[in-house]
Amino acid sequence: MKKIIPNKEIKPITYQIKSKQSLFIDDLVRIDVNNNNSLTFYMSNMLNVERTFKNTDKLYNLVRHELELEDNNDIVINGLGFIKVVNRCKVVLYTLQNVDVYIRKALI
């Protein structure tokens, strides 16, 4: 809980993602992106984001969410923060049970 709740100003982190890469937010969320894109994370700076360049089975046992995103949309992960997605893409997200995930127009 201490890692999820920010205790100081959130600094956005941007990742340039290539096709077929995955991002892991600690052991809480896995994000698979199907094409080149730019993702900006707005969440606690104490959470570690790790990028992988190859297929892995890590965190496949979590709940799967398939999202179709338009240009400049946000992926909101309830209780964690949000991710700004610049280009249109398909994203597969794996989260813990009972975590709501939804899409909205980009705020920033």
Order of alpha helices (4+ residues) and beta strands (2+ residues): beta-beta-beta-beta-beta-beta-beta-beta-beta-beta
